Amino acid sequence: MTENLSQMMAETSITREELLVLAIRGARVTLGWTQADLAKASGVSEVTIARMEIGMISPRLSTFLKLRVTLEIAGVEIVDNEPIDGMTIRFNAQAIAECQERYKVGRLVRNARIEGRMQTPPELPAQGEILE
């Protein structure tokens, strides 16, 4: 398995930096955060996050650290080199509960729009806020 991942990375020329950017984006999307949400929480500009995610820029180490710390506060841990030459994204129980709530609200909004009961979306729960 490890040999296959190493070989795949070599064949596709994925760098460690690109892999970390993919992990950060994956964590952001799974949390239900927009680029604007991550920007607000981390202090990194939305433009920088967008450019980083599409590969237009190579982020500085300080940018990676800000994003990583922000995700850790939200309950997400990005583990480098697990598996070897890969990355693992771990979510704690609070982060999982927040994801579930945001997705549940999103489904309700989507269904209401489909059924024509809603013209404008309601406010989604704030970061860290759980609805009863």
Buried (B, 14 or more C-beta within 10 A) or exposed (E): EEEEBBEEBEEEEBEEEBBBBBBBBBBBEBBBBBBEBBBBBBEBEBEBBBBBBEEEEEBEEEBBEBBBEBBBEBBBBBEEEEEEBBBEBEBEEEBBEBBEBBEEBEEEBEEBEEEEEBEEEEEBBEBEEEEE
